[in-house]
Amino acid sequence: MQIQINTDHNIEGHEALVAQISDIVESALNRFSDRITQVEVHLSDENSDKKGGNEDIRCVMEASLEGRRPIAVTDQAATVEDVVDGATDKLVNLIETTLGRLESQERHRTDPPLPGSQLAEPS
């Protein structure tokens, strides 16, 4: 699972911040690592020109699941740490829901399983 961190020009994307965010994302999504190919994190300061304000840091997280279109979540908070935690929680919930639906659909199929399906019965 690759993790890519992007920041706008108002958030300093130094190595320590990138490492901290990568650790948070990797530890939260570790149990899905065999199903996720890439996670992109986009951080921006929505009203940096006003210098202040509540919940002005925005985080968009996008995960690419194997064989599926990417899924994304958005969160806003007052600090980078809070917004990354919030977006990560939302992404975990979305991945759990998405994978749960896929597994449920596979279990309820009436046609033969697709070749390479993880839920296919061994021959």
Beta strands, then each sheet from edge to edge (+ up, - down):
strand 1: 2-7
strand 2: 36-45
strand 3: 57-65
strand 4: 71-77
sheet 1: 1+ 2+ 3- 4+
end
